[in-house]
Amino acid sequence: MRRLVTVNAAPALGRRSLLVGALGVGAAGALGVAKATPSNAAVAAVAAVARPTIASCATWGAQPATGTVSMTGPPQKILVHHTASANTTDYSQAAAYSLARNIQQWHFARGWIDSGQQFTISRGGYAMEGRHRSIEGLGSGSSTVFPLGAHCTGQNSTSIGIENEGTYTSALPTTAQWNALVTLCAYLCQTYGLGPEDIYGHRDFLDTDCPGDAFYAKLPQLRSEVAARLGTSNPPPAPTRTWPTLQQGTSGFRVTTAQYLLRHSGRSLTVDGAFGSGTKAVVVSFQQSKGLTADGVIGAATWEAPLAVTCSQGQTSDAVRGVQTALTAQGYAVSVDGVFGPGTASAVKSFQTAHALDADAVVGPNTWSRLLA
C-alpha cells in the first residue's frame, strides 16, 4: 500500500483515507545516471511552453499556512503522485477546488503546515497550486527556488510534487487530466532547467503503490510527450538493471536478503539464507499477489514487482535488514538491525559513489540491483 510521508526529518506515516472519498497525498527510482542538465536559457531557446493556467491558493480558497513555508532549491526532479481518491466523474472547476481544500484540511489534521505537494491536477484537468508560494517559485519563467514540500520523505528538498486526483492502479487519468499534466511538467522542466528524464513516480523513492500500476506504466509516455513539447529529442531510456535469479536450492546473502524482503511484504518465513520449499511457497504467494507467473523463481520481474522495495533513512523494517545484509556482503560494516540510521545511510552513499550512482542514500531499484550483483 501507498504510504503517507512527512517532511524529511519525520518518519513515514501509514496509508490513509480522507473523508468518505478517501483522499491521499501520493509519485523512475533514482536512476543513478549522469546527465547534462540544460541551463534555463538553453531550454527556453528550444521551446516556449506558455505557463498553464494554475489556480492559486487564494483562488481555490486555501486557508493560510500554519507555519512558515520556506523556499529551497534548485529542484532536481518532478515526482508524480495520485491522490488514491475516487475516480469522480464530476469534472467541474468547483469539484477541483473542493479537492484542493480537502487535501489541505487533511494535511492540517496530520500536523503539517500546509498541503504537502506543490501542485494538484483534478480529473477535469484543472491545475492548482498546492503548497503556498509554489506559483511564486515559478518566477518569470526561469527559476531556481520552490517551496519546501512534504510529499516524499528524503526527496522534499530536491523535488516538486504533482498530485493527480484519482486512483490509478488499473484505471488511467482522464484525457483532460493527462494533457494538463504534460503541459505542467513541460513548463516546470523549462522553468527549472530539468529534462524529461527527471520525471519520476513516487514509488521510485518510497515503498508505495503510488501513482498506481497503470499510471506508473505511462510515465515513459509522459516523458516522451514532455520532450516533444520542449522540442527536444526523446529522453534516454532507463538503464538496464541486472538482477540475480534465485530458486530452490540456492543459498547465500542474496537469498537472506530476499527472505527479509518477503517478510517485509507481510509473509511469514524463516530467514536462514537457504532457498528451500518453504521459501518457494512464500515466493509463489508473493508472485500471485502481484499478478506474476507464480513459478517460485525470483527473477527480474519479481524483484521489480517490487519485492526490492525502496528504503531510505528513518525507516525501520525487515526490508532495511535486507539492505544491511547486502551491504555487509559487499564489505560495509553495518549492523543488521533493521534501523536505517546515519551509519547505514553513510554506507549506502559510499556504495553508490563507488558504483557511479546518485549518492542520495535512497536504496531504489538501481542501487538494489547493484547491491545484489
C-alpha positions, -999 to 999 in steps of 0.1 A, spaced: 0 0 0 10 36 -5 24 54 25 18 90 36 51 108 42 62 138 61 90 163 56 125 148 57 131 146 94 99 128 103 92 91 97 66 80 72 30 77 84 6 49 75 -16 46 44 -47 67 49 -81 78 37 -96 112 36 -133 118 42 -158 95 25 -139 95 -8 -105 86 9 -81 113 -3 -44 106 0 -14 125 -10 7 104 -30 46 97 -74 120 61 -124 138 51 -89 169 73 -86 183 62 -119 218 69 -109 229 80 -144 248 112 -151 230 137 -173 239 171 -186 211 193 -173 205 221 -197 205 257 -185 173 276 -182 183 297 -211 191 267 -233 158 250 -226 139 283 -233 158 286 -265 144 254 -280 109 256 -266 84 283 -255 59 264 -233 35 290 -221 27 289 -184 -5 269 -180 -34 284 -160 -28 274 -124 -54 283 -98 -36 299 -69 -42 290 -32 -63 322 -29 -84 313 -59 -94 279 -47 -100 291 -11 -70 278 8 -65 287 44 -33 304 54 -4 280 61 0 274 99 38 279 97 65 295 76 67 280 41 104 280 33 118 282 -2 145 258 -12 161 247 -45 171 242 -71 149 211 -78 164 180 -94 133 161 -102 95 161 -106 76 134 -87 42 122 -100 16 111 -74 -21 100 -74 -44 110 -46 -58 75 -42 -93 90 -40 -124 82 -60 -123 85 -98 -150 110 -99 -170 120 -130 -175 155 -117 -150 173 -138 -161 208 -128 -139 236 -115 -159 236 -83 -151 199 -77 -114 206 -84 -113 235 -58 -131 213 -33 -105 186 -38 -77 211 -31 -94 223 1 -100 188 13 -63 179 8 -52 209 27 -75 202 56 -63 166 58 -27 177 59 -35 202 86 -51 173 106 -17 154 102 1 183 118 15 197 85 17 234 80 1 233 45 -7 210 16 23 187 11 25 188 -27 34 219 -48 7 213 -75 -26 194 -79 -44 184 -111 -80 174 -110 -97 148 -132 -113 177 -150 -79 190 -160 -77 219 -136 -42 227 -124 -39 242 -89 -13 255 -66 -10 231 -37 15 245 -11 16 282 -8 44 300 -27 45 273 -54 34 298 -81 58 324 -66 86 299 -71 79 298 -108 91 334 -111 90 349 -145 96 317 -164 130 307 -151 138 300 -115 159 280 -91 137 281 -60 105 263 -49 86 259 -16 98 230 6 71 204 4 61 173 23 52 148 -4 81 123 -3 104 116 26 140 121 16 132 139 -16 113 170 -4 143 194 -7 151 183 -42 118 175 -59 85 191 -69 54 170 -63 23 169 -85 -8 152 -71 -32 138 -97 -68 133 -85 -79 96 -86 -68 61 -81 -48 46 -110 -39 10 -100 -58 -2 -131 -76 29 -145 -59 58 -162 -62 96 -158 -88 114 -180 -76 129 -212 -80 164 -198 -60 155 -167 -33 138 -188 -30 168 -211 -28 192 -181 0 170 -166 20 170 -198 17 208 -201 26 214 -164 56 191 -165 69 207 -197 66 241 -182 83 230 -149 111 215 -169 115 247 -189 114 269 -158 138 249 -137 162 236 -164 151 200 -160 149 173 -186 120 149 -193 142 121 -178 139 140 -144 102 130 -142 97 101 -117 70 82 -99 65 84 -61 72 47 -58 107 51 -72 117 66 -39 95 50 -12 77 18 -5 43 28 -20 19 18 -48 17 55 -58 10 66 -85 -7 33 -92 4 5 -115 -15 17 -146 -3 53 -142 33 44 -134 34 23 -167 25 55 -186 55 75 -173 77 67 -203 50 81 -225 47 112 -202 85 118 -206 82 114 -244 53 138 -247 71 164 -224 102 160 -246 81 167 -277 66 198 -261 101 211 -252 113 205 -287 140 181 -276 148 145 -285 131 118 -266 147 112 -231 172 84 -229 159 51 -219 163 40 -183 195 19 -178 191 -18 -179 192 -34 -145 207 -68 -139 191 -89 -112 202 -123 -98 179 -153 -103 172 -172 -71 154 -205 -70 150 -236 -48 184 -250 -39 203 -217 -40 218 -201 -9 238 -171 3 233 -134 12 210 -128 -18 186 -154 -5 189 -140 30 181 -105 16 151 -119 -4 138 -136 27 139 -103 46 121 -86 18 94 -113 17 89 -109 54 86 -72 48 58 -79 24 38 -94 53 47 -131 48 60 -155 75 91 -174 68 125 -183 84 154 -162 74 182 -187 70 198 -179 37 187 -212 22 161 -213 -6 140 -243 4 105 -254 -2 91 -231 24 107 -201 8 95 -212 -26 59 -214 -13 62 -179 0 76 -166 -33 47 -182 -51 23 -164 -28 40 -131 -34 40 -136 -72 3 -144 -72 -4 -112 -52 14 -92 -79 -2 -109 -109 31 -125 -119 38 -160 -132 38 -180 -99 68 -202 -106 86 -197 -73 117 -183 -90 129 -148 -81 139 -131 -113 139 -96 -126 100 -93 -127 97 -104 -91 125 -82 -78 108 -52 -96 72 -61 -86 86 -47 -63 100 -72 -40 130 -50 -36 111 -20 -21 127 14 -18 143 21 16 156 54 30 169 69 62 144 69 91 127 36 82 127 5 105 118 -27 88 128 -61 75 134 -45 42 161 -24 58 176 -56 72 178 -68 37 197 -37 27 221 -41 56 226 -78 48 236 -69 12 258 -40 24 276 -64 48 282 -89 19 296 -60 -1 322 -53 27 305 -25 46 305 -26 84 268 -21 93 246 -37 119 218 -58 106 192 -43 130 165 -31 106 171 5 116 181 28 86 201 53 107 231 75 99 255 46 97 235 27 72 229 59 52 267 66 51 274 31 39 247 34 12 262 67 0 296 52 -1 284 22 -21 265 45 -45 295 67 -51 317 37 -58 292 25 -84 285 58 -101 250 61 -87 233 92 -73 247 93 -37 213 101 -21 213 73 5 180 61 -10 180 24 -19 159 23 -50 159 -3 -78 192 7 -93 210 6 -60 193 -27 -51 204 -43 -84 240 -33 -78 239 -44 -42 227 -78 -53 250 -81 -83 
